[in-house]
Amino acid sequence: MTGLLTRPARLDDAEAIVGILNPIVAAGTFTVFEAPFTVEAEREYLAAFPTRGVFQVAVRESDGQVVGFQSMEPFAGYTRAFDHVGVLGTYVAADSRRQGVATRLFDATFGAALAKGYEKIFTYVRADNDAGLQLYLRQGFRVVGTARRHARIGGRYIDEIVIEKMLTHG
C-alpha cells in the first residue's frame, strides 16, 4: 500500500486498535481471543506496555487512519534467560489486507526489536489460519512444531503452529 507510514503506538490509537481487533475476534477464525476489547482496556494496556516491548501501528497517510498493528512483548518475564526473545501478534483491518500493510509492520518491528536487543521472535498461529501462517513464513519465520489442542474456544480445541524467526545470526 502506498502512502503508508509506521510509527510506535500511542494512547490515542486505542480506539482504532480496538476497531481493527474486535472484528477479527468476532470472526472467530484468526485469533484465540474470544471476547471483544474495550477502548478503555486497550488504553490501559498501552499505558502499561513494557518498555522493552515494540508496538507499531500502520497509518494510511491520506486520512490518518490506523489500518494495522503489531504488538511484541518480552517472552517469559519471570527469568532473564529469555530477554532476547519477543512474542509477536499481527493484525490488519479487513479492508486493508493483501496491500502490504503487514510487510511494512514487520519491517518496522524487526528494526525496533533489534534496536532493543531482541535476537528472536516467537509466536503461535492457529492451525486453521493458513493465510496468517503463510504471511509469517514469507517474512522468514520457520515452523518449530504444533501445539496440539492448545486453545479451547467455544468447547472446540484448536491446534496452534509454533513459529520463530531469528533476527541475528549466531
C-alpha positions as CSV (number, residue, x, y, z in Angstrom):
1,M,0.0,0.0,0.0
2,T,1.5,3.3,-1.0
3,G,1.0,6.3,1.3
4,L,1.5,4.2,4.4
5,L,3.7,5.0,7.4
6,T,4.5,3.1,10.6
7,R,5.1,4.5,14.0
8,P,5.0,3.5,17.7
9,A,1.5,3.2,19.0
10,R,0.2,6.0,21.2
11,L,-2.6,6.1,23.8
12,D,-4.9,7.9,21.4
13,D,-4.6,4.9,19.0
14,A,-6.6,2.7,21.4
15,E,-10.0,3.3,19.6
16,A,-8.5,2.5,16.2
17,I,-6.7,-0.6,17.5
18,V,-10.0,-1.9,19.0
19,G,-11.7,-1.1,15.8
20,I,-9.3,-3.4,14.0
21,L,-9.1,-6.1,16.6
22,N,-12.8,-6.6,17.5
23,P,-14.0,-7.7,14.0
24,I,-11.1,-10.2,14.0
25,V,-12.2,-11.5,17.4
26,A,-15.9,-11.6,16.2
27,A,-14.9,-13.6,13.1
28,G,-13.5,-16.3,15.4
29,T,-11.0,-17.6,12.8
30,F,-7.8,-15.7,13.0
31,T,-7.1,-15.3,16.8
32,V,-7.6,-17.1,20.0
33,F,-9.0,-14.0,21.6
34,E,-12.7,-14.7,22.2
35,A,-14.1,-11.7,23.9
36,P,-14.2,-8.1,22.4
37,F,-11.9,-5.4,23.8
38,T,-13.0,-2.0,25.1
39,V,-11.3,1.2,24.2
40,E,-10.6,1.8,28.0
41,A,-9.0,-1.6,28.4
42,E,-6.8,-1.1,25.3
43,R,-5.7,2.3,26.6
44,E,-4.8,0.8,29.9
45,Y,-2.8,-2.0,28.0
46,L,-1.0,0.7,26.0
47,A,-0.2,2.7,29.1
48,A,1.3,-0.3,30.9
49,F,3.0,-1.7,27.8
50,P,6.5,-3.0,28.7
51,T,9.4,-0.6,28.0
52,R,11.2,-3.3,26.1
53,G,8.1,-4.1,24.1
54,V,7.6,-3.0,20.5
55,F,4.1,-1.8,19.5
56,Q,3.9,-0.4,15.9
57,V,0.9,0.9,14.0
58,A,0.5,1.3,10.3
59,V,-1.2,4.6,9.3
60,R,-2.7,5.4,5.9
61,E,-1.3,8.9,5.1
62,S,-4.3,10.0,3.0
63,D,-6.7,10.1,6.0
64,G,-4.5,9.3,9.1
65,Q,-6.5,6.0,9.7
66,V,-4.7,3.2,11.6
67,V,-5.0,0.1,9.3
68,G,-2.9,-2.4,11.2
69,F,-0.7,-3.0,14.2
70,Q,1.9,-5.4,15.6
71,S,2.5,-5.9,19.3
72,M,5.6,-7.6,20.6
73,E,6.3,-8.2,24.2
74,P,9.2,-9.8,26.0
75,F,8.8,-13.6,26.3
76,A,8.5,-15.0,29.8
77,G,9.4,-12.1,32.1
78,Y,9.9,-14.4,35.1
79,T,13.5,-15.0,34.0
80,R,16.3,-13.1,32.2
81,A,17.1,-16.3,30.2
82,F,14.6,-15.2,27.5
83,D,15.5,-11.5,27.4
84,H,16.5,-11.9,23.7
85,V,13.0,-13.3,22.7
86,G,9.9,-11.4,21.9
87,V,6.3,-12.7,21.3
88,L,4.5,-11.1,18.4
89,G,1.0,-10.6,17.2
90,T,0.0,-9.1,13.8
91,Y,-3.4,-7.6,13.0
92,V,-4.6,-5.8,9.8
93,A,-8.0,-4.3,9.1
94,A,-10.1,-6.5,6.8
95,D,-10.3,-3.8,4.1
96,S,-6.5,-3.3,4.1
97,R,-5.3,-6.9,3.8
98,R,-3.1,-8.0,1.0
99,Q,-2.0,-4.4,0.4
100,G,1.5,-4.6,2.0
101,V,0.4,-3.3,5.5
102,A,1.8,-6.3,7.3
103,T,5.0,-6.2,5.4
104,R,5.6,-2.6,6.4
105,L,4.8,-3.5,10.0
106,F,7.2,-6.4,10.0
107,D,10.0,-4.1,8.7
108,A,9.3,-1.5,11.4
109,T,9.0,-4.2,14.2
110,F,12.1,-6.1,13.2
111,G,14.2,-2.8,13.2
112,A,12.8,-1.7,16.6
113,A,13.2,-5.2,18.1
114,L,16.9,-5.3,17.0
115,A,17.4,-1.8,18.5
116,K,16.0,-3.1,21.8
117,G,18.3,-6.1,21.9
118,Y,16.0,-8.8,20.7
119,E,17.5,-11.7,18.7
120,K,14.5,-13.8,18.1
121,I,10.7,-13.5,17.6
122,F,8.4,-16.3,18.6
123,T,4.7,-16.7,18.1
124,Y,1.8,-19.0,17.6
125,V,-0.6,-19.1,14.6
126,R,-3.9,-21.0,14.7
127,A,-3.5,-24.2,12.6
128,D,-6.7,-23.3,10.7
129,N,-5.3,-19.9,9.8
130,D,-3.3,-20.8,6.7
131,A,-3.2,-17.2,5.3
132,G,-1.7,-16.0,8.6
133,L,0.9,-18.8,8.6
134,Q,1.9,-18.1,5.0
135,L,2.3,-14.4,5.9
136,Y,4.8,-15.2,8.6
137,L,6.6,-17.8,6.5
138,R,7.1,-15.1,3.8
139,Q,8.8,-13.0,6.5
140,G,11.3,-15.6,7.2
141,F,9.7,-17.4,10.1
142,R,10.0,-21.1,10.4
143,V,7.7,-23.7,11.8
144,V,9.0,-25.2,15.1
145,G,6.1,-27.5,15.7
146,T,2.5,-27.9,16.5
147,A,0.9,-27.4,19.9
148,R,-2.0,-29.9,19.8
149,R,-5.3,-28.9,21.3
150,H,-3.6,-25.7,22.5
151,A,-6.6,-23.5,22.6
152,R,-10.2,-24.3,23.5
153,I,-12.8,-21.9,22.1
154,G,-16.5,-22.5,22.3
155,G,-15.8,-26.0,23.5
156,R,-13.7,-26.8,20.4
157,Y,-10.0,-27.5,20.6
158,I,-7.7,-25.7,18.1
159,D,-4.1,-26.6,17.4
160,E,-1.6,-23.8,17.1
161,I,1.5,-23.8,14.9
162,V,4.6,-22.6,16.8
163,I,6.9,-20.4,14.7
164,E,10.1,-18.4,15.2
165,K,12.4,-16.0,13.4
166,M,16.0,-15.3,14.2
167,L,16.8,-11.6,13.9
168,T,20.5,-12.1,14.4
169,H,22.9,-14.8,13.3
170,G,25.0,-16.5,15.9
